[in-house]
Amino acid sequence: MTTSQQNAVPNKQARAFLDRAAHQHFIDGQRVPAASGQTLTTVNPSTGEDLARLAAGDRTDVDHAVRAARRAFRGQWSTWTPYGRQALLTRIGQILDERFEELIQIEALDMGAPLSRLRGSKPALLKMVSFFAAQAANISGETLMNGLPGNVTTMTLKAPVGVVGGIIPWNGPLNGQFWIIGAALASGCTAVLKPSEEASLSVLRVAEILYEAGVPAGVVNVVTGRGKDAGHALASHPDVDRIAFTGSTQTGRSIIEASTTNIKKLQLELGGKSADIVCADADLDKAVPGAAMGVFANSGQICFAGTRVLVQRPIVEEFTERLLAFTDTLRVGPSLDDTANLGPVVSQAQLDKVLSYIDVGRADGAQLLRGGARLDGELASGYFVQPAVFGGVTNDMRIAREEIFGPVLSILPFDDVDEAIAIANDSEYGLAGAVWSLSLSTALHVVRGVHTGTMWVNCYGHIDPLVGFGGTKMSGYGSKGSAAHMDNYLYTKSVYVEL
C-alpha cells in the first residue's frame, strides 16, 4: 500500500459501515438478511481482497421488497403534496452534501474509482437532486378543447406509474442511483433497487441515509444479489410497473424479454462504441486531453466512452505523439491514493476481458503504441491495467466494433468529414460522440450527420439533467434527465367532465 493510500483512511462513519460482519437488504425501512440465508462476497479491486459480505437475494427477497414498495405507494406516501416531496429532496441534497466524503470512500473501496475522480462528481450529484426537487413541483396536465356535444370539459392529469425497479451498474452507483431515486421521489413512485453484485455498498448506505432523512419506509428499498437471481426476478416481477436499467446490450435484451410479463415501461441505457472525431483544424491543446479522458476516465468504464478516436490524416502523426505524451502523465493507483488519476478496473473478470481485447487488437493487426499490460509491483494484487493506445486501427477490427469497457483507445484515420461520419455511423451502437473543430459549420455538419443520442462539440462527457441524455440503435431508449425523464415515471390520464 502506498504512503498516500495509507494516509487516506476511511472516516469513522465509512469505517463503521464497512466493518459490519454482513450487509443485508434494506426493505421497508429495515435491514433484513436474504430469505435463503445465503451471502456473496464483494472485493476491493485495488487489493483483490474481500471487502464485504452481501445478502444473496433471489425471487423471494425481491417479492418482499416489491410488496413493501406497493404498500408504501398506496399508503401515506400517496398523500404527500408536491411541495412536501420537493422539500424532502432538498433536505436529501443537503445531507448528501454533508455526508459526501463518507459515501465516496465507500464507493472508492467498493468499485475502485479514485477519490480524485469521485470528489469531482459532487457538483453533478447535487445538481441532479436539485433538478428532481424542482420537477416535483412541476408536474402538470392540460386543459384541452374537444368536439363533443353538450357542456363537456376535457383535461389530462399526470399520475405516478407505481413501483419502479432500478437495476444499477457497478461503474458509478453512488451518482447513478439518483437518476432513479430522484425521479421516484419527485413523481410519488416507490422504488426497488438492485445494485450490481460488484458494487452494492454505496447504494445500501444511501438507502439508510434516505430513511434517516425522512423518506418513508418502503419508498426506497434495496435488494442485493446476482443479476441472474435478483435482477431477473425484479425485471420479470408482475407487480413492478417500470424498469430503469443501465448496463450491457446483452443484459438489456434479457430485461426486455422479462418485462413482457406485465408490459412494463422501460428505460434502457445500454452499450456504446462512441466515435470522437478530431478534425484537422481542431485545437489540439483541448482535443488531445479531451479525447484521452473521453476514454480513460473511470478506467474506461463509462458507457459513452469515446473509444474510437477518428483523426483527420494531416494531423494523425502530431495528434498521436501528443496523445501518447499525455497518456504518460496519467498515474494509475489504488482508489484511496489521492495522487492517482485512474484506479483499477472493477474485477478480475473485467481485467481478463480488457487484457483479452489487447491480445485481439494485436492479432487483428493493430499497433499497440502504449500500455496495455497488467501492472505489477505493489499493484500486482489489484486489477490494474496500463491505459492502452492502438494505432493503425480500421473500423472492421473487433477493438473498433465491440464494447471493451476498459482503458483502451483506438485511433482511426479519415480523409474528410463525410468519411468520418460514415465510420462513426458504421456501428450497431448510437449512444454518444463528439467532434473537435474550430469551424462551426464543420462541427454542425458532423452533429447532424452522426446517428447518436448525444453529441459534444469541442468537449467531451458533459451531462446536465436539464438537457437529458439517452441513446439510439442498440444503445437503448428513454432519456436520463429532461422533462422526458419524468414522463417515464408518470402516465397520462384523460378526464371528461360533463356539467
N, C-alpha and C positions, 0 to 999 in steps of 0.2 A: 504494500500500500504506500502510495507516495505521501510525502510530507503534507502537501496541500490537501490531500484527501483526508489524512488523519485529523487535520485541523478543523475540517468541516463535519463535525459530529452532529447528527440529527438533534434537534432541540428536544426539550423534555416531553412535549406533547406528542411529537412524532415518535420518539423512542418508546413512550408508554404504549402507543398503539401498535408499533411494530413488535414489541416484546410479548404480545398476547400469545398464549400457547396455541390458539387456533382462532381463525377469523370465520365467523358464522354469517349466514344470510342476515339481511336486515328486512324484516317483514312485519308490517302492521306496527311499526314503531319499536320493535324488539329484535334483539339478536337471537337467532334460532339456528340450531345445528341442522345438517341435512337429515331428512327423514330416514335415509338409509344408514346414517352414521358414518358414511364414507367421507374421506378427505382427499385432497390433492395438494401437491407442493408447488409453490412458485419460487423462482430462482432469481437471485441478484445477478443480472447479466454482466456486471463489472467484475465479478469474482467467480461466477459459476457455482456459488454456494447457495444452499437452501436459505430462503428468506422468510417464508411463512407457510403455514398450512391453511388451506381454504376448504370450506364445505363443498363437497362434490354434489351439486344439486342435480335433480332429474325431474321427470314429469310431475312427481308428487309435490316437490318443492315449488315448482312453477305454478301448479294449480293452487297451492296455498297462497302464494303471492298474488295471483290474479283474483282470487276470491276476496282477499283483503283490499285490493285496489278497487274492485267493483263495489264493495260495501262503502268505501270512502267516497267513491264517485256519487253514490246515491244518498249519502248521508249529509252530515253537517257541512262538508266542503262545498256541496252544491248550492248552499245558501250564501256563500261569500260573494260580496259585491266586487265589481271590477277594481274599485279603489282599495278594497281590502287585499286583493291579490297583488295589486301594484305595490302597496305598502310592504307586503311580505317579501316581494322580490327586491325591493330597495333595501330592506333590512338584511337580506341574504348577501347582497353585494357588499354591504359594509362589513359583515362578518368574514366574507371571503378575503376582503382586503386585509383584515386583521390577522387571519389565520393562514395567509398565503404561504409563508415560509414553511410552516408545518406541512402543508399539503404538497409543496414541490419537493420537499425532502423525501416524503413517502414515495412520490412519483419517480424521483430520480433513482432511488434504490430498486424500485419495482420494475421499471421498463427501460432504464438506462440512459435517458436523456440527461445531458449535463446541466448542472444548476445554472450555468451561464445562459443556456437557451431557455430554461423554464422561467427564470426571473424575467426574461424579456417578454414572456407570454402574459404577464399580469394585466397590462392595459387591454389586451384583446378579451380576456375573461370578464373583466369588469364592464367593458363596453357591451359585451353580449348580454350580461344580466340586465344592464340598464336598458338595452333595446327591448328586451321582453317585458320589463316593467312598464315601459311606455305602451307596448302593444296591449297590455291587459286592459287599459282604459281606451282602447282604440278599435274595439270590435263593434261592428255595426252592420245592419242590413240596409234595405232600401224600401222606400215607398214607391210603388210602380203604378203607372197608368194601365188600364185594361179596357177590353172591348166587350165587357159583359153587360147585359141589360140590367136595369134597376140600379139601386144605390149600393154598389159593392166596392169596398176598399181593399186593395191588394198590397201586400208587402212581403219582404223576406226578413227572416231572422237568422242569425248565426248561433249555432249551439255546439258545445264541445262534443267530439265524437265518442268519448268514453275512456276506456282503458287502452293505453298506448304501451306497446312493447318496444324497448330500445335495446338493440344489440350493438355493443360498443367495441371498437377495435383497440388494440394494445399500443398504437403508435402515439397516442396523446389523449388518454382517457380523462384527465383532470378537466381540460377545457372542453373536450368533445362531448362529454355527457350533458353539458348545459345547452346544447342545441335541442336536446330532448326535454330536460328538466325545465328549462326556461319557458319553452312553448307550452308544456303541460300545465305549469303553474299559471301562466298568463291566460290560458284559454279555459281553465276549470277542469281539464282532464286529470286523470291519475296515471301513474307510470309504474311499470315493472322493468327494471334494467337488468341486462345480462352482460356484464363486462367480460372481456377476454380472460381466459384462464392464465394467460401470460402476464396480465397487468390488471388486477382487480382491486388493489388496496386503496387507491385514491377514491374510487367510486364508493367503496364501502364507508370510508371515512367521511366523505361528503354527505352521504345519506344520514349518518349520525348527526352531523353538524346541522343539516337542514331540519331534522326533528327538534334539535335543541333550539333552533331559531324560530320555531313555531309552525312548521309545516305539519299539518295534522297526520296522525297515524294512518298508514295505508295509502297516503297520497303518493309517496315515492318509496318503492321497495327495490331491493337488490337481491338477486339470486346468482350465486357464483356456481361455476361448473364448466364442464366441457361443452363445446359447441354442439356436438352430436347428441348430447343428452339434454342439457338445459336450454341451449339455444334453439334446437329444433322443436322442443316442447313449447317454447314461447311462440315461435313463428306459426305453429300449427294449432295453438290453443283456440278453441271455438268461442271463447268469451273475451278475446283480445280484439279490439276494433281497428288497430292500426299498428304497423311495424315501421320503425325507423332503423335502418341498418347502414353501417359503413364498413366496407371490407372488400374482399375479393369478388370478382365477377362470378367465379365458380360457386362460391357460397351464396351469392345473390340469386343465382338460378334456383338453388335449393329452397331459399326463402320464398321466392315467387311460387314455387310448387306447393310449399307448405301453407301458404296464405290462402289457397283456394278452399280451405275448409269452411270459411265463412266470408270469403271475398273481402279480405282486409284491404284497407288502403295501405299503400307502401310508399316510402321514401327511401331510395337506394342510391348511395354514393359508392360506386364500385371502382374497378381498376382504372389505371391510366398509363399512358406512354406518351407524355406530352412533348411537343416539339417547341424548342426555344430557338427562334430564328434570329441570327445575328447578321445584319446587312453590312455591306462594305463601308457605308458611311456612319456606322454606329460609333458612339463614344465608348471606346474600349475601356476607359478608366471606370466606367459604370457597368458595361456589359460583361467584362470578364468576371469580377466578383459576383455580379448578379446572376450570371449563368451558372457559375460554380456552386454557389449556395442554393440555387434553384434545384440542385441535385443533392448536394452533400448535407444540407441542413437536416437535422434529426437522423444523421447517418443514412440518408436516402430513404427513410421510412415515412414518406409522405405520398399520399395518393396522387397529388398533382405535380410531383417532381418532374422537372423538365429534363428528362434523361436523354432525350435526343436533341443534341445541340447542333443545329444546322447553321453552317458558317459559309458565307459567300467566298468563292475561291480566291479573289485577290487578297483577302486578309487571313486566310486559313493559317499560314505559317506564323504570322505575328500573333494572332489570337491564341494559337496553340502554345507558343512559347510563354506568353503572359499567363495563360491558364495554368500551365504546369508550375510556373513560379508562384502563383497564388496558392495552388494546392500544397506546395511545400511549406507554406506558412501555417497550415492548419495543424492543430495539436489534437491528437486523439488520446483520450484518457478516461479514467473512471468517472462515474457520474457525479461524485462528490468532490472532484478536483476542480476548484474554481478557475484554473487556468486552461481547462480543456474546452476546445470548440466543438468536438464531436465525441460522442460516447460509443458504447458497444451497440451492436445490433441486439435484438431482444432475447434471442435464444440460440441454443446450439443448432436447432433445426434451421433457423433463419441464416445463421452463419454458414452452415453447409450449403444452403441454397445459393447464397451470394457467391461463395467460392466456386461452386459448380458452374455458375454462369461466367466466371472469369475464364475457366477452362474452355467453356463453349465458345466464347468470343475468340480466343486464340485458335481453337480448332477450325473455326469458320474463316480464319484469315485476317481478322482484325489485329491491329498492332497495340499491344499493351504498353502505353507510353509512361505510365506512372502507377505505382501502388499495386493493389490487388492481392496482397499477401496477408495472411493472418499474423497479427502482431504477437511477438514472444516476449521474453524477459519478464519483467514484473507484471505484464499484462497477459501472460500466457494462459492464465486460468479463466479469463473472461472471454467474451465473444467479440473481440476487436478485429477489425479488418482495415487495412490502409485504403483511403479513398482511391478509386481506380479511374484512370482516364484511358480510353481507347481511341486511337486514330484509325484512318483507313476503313471506316465502317460504311457499309451500304445498307439500305433500308430493308433488304431481304434477309439480313442476318438475324438470328434469334435474339441477340442482345439489343437489337433495334426494334423488335416486334413484341417481345414478351416482357411483362412487368417483373422486374427483379426485386424491387423493394429493398434496395441497399445502395451504398455509395458508389455507384458505377455510372460513369458519364461516357457517352459515345459522341464523337464528333463526325458529322456527316457534311461533306461539302456540297454546295449548289452553285449554279451559274446565275440564274435570275430569280426574281421573287416568285414568278409563276411556277417555276420548278420547285421552289421551297414550299409553296402552298400545296402542290401535288404530293410532295413527300410527306408533309405534315398530315394530310388527309388520308394517306395510304396506311391506315391503321384501323383496327377494329374499335379502338377507344376514341373518346371525344370529351375528355374531362377539362383540360386546360391547355394553355400555350402562351407564347409571348413573342414579341418582335422588338428588335433594337434597331432604330434608325432615326437619324436627325431629320428625315423627310416625313412630314405629317401625311402627305398623300401616299407615300410608300407604306407607311405604317397602317393607315386605314384600309388600304388595298388588301394587305395581309389579314387584318382583322375581319374584313368582310369575307375573305376567301376561305379561311380556316374553319372547318366544321367542328366546333368545340364549344363547351358550355361557358368557359371563361377565357378571356384574353387580356394580357398585360402588355402595355407599351412602355418601353424603356424602364421597366421594373419587373419584379417577379414575386409572386406569392401574397400580394395584398388581399386580405379578406375583410370585408366590413358587413356586419349583419344588416345594415340598412340597404345594402345593394343586393346581397344574396350570392349564392354560389351553387352550381349544380352541373351535371354532365349530360351528355347525349350519347347516342350509339350504345356500345357495350359498357359505357361508364355510368349507366343508371339514369334515374329520372327523379324529379322532385327537387325543390330548392331548399338549401340551408340559408336562412336569413330572408329578408324582404317580406312584404305582405304575403307573398305566395307561401312562405314557410308556415305562417299562422293558419292559412287556409287549409292546410293539411291536417290541422288539429281541430277543425270545425267542419260542420256540414251546414248546408243551406236548407232552411225550412220555409216553404212558400205558405203564405197565410191569406185566406179570403174571408173578409168580414162583410156580411150583408146587414145593413142597417134598416 
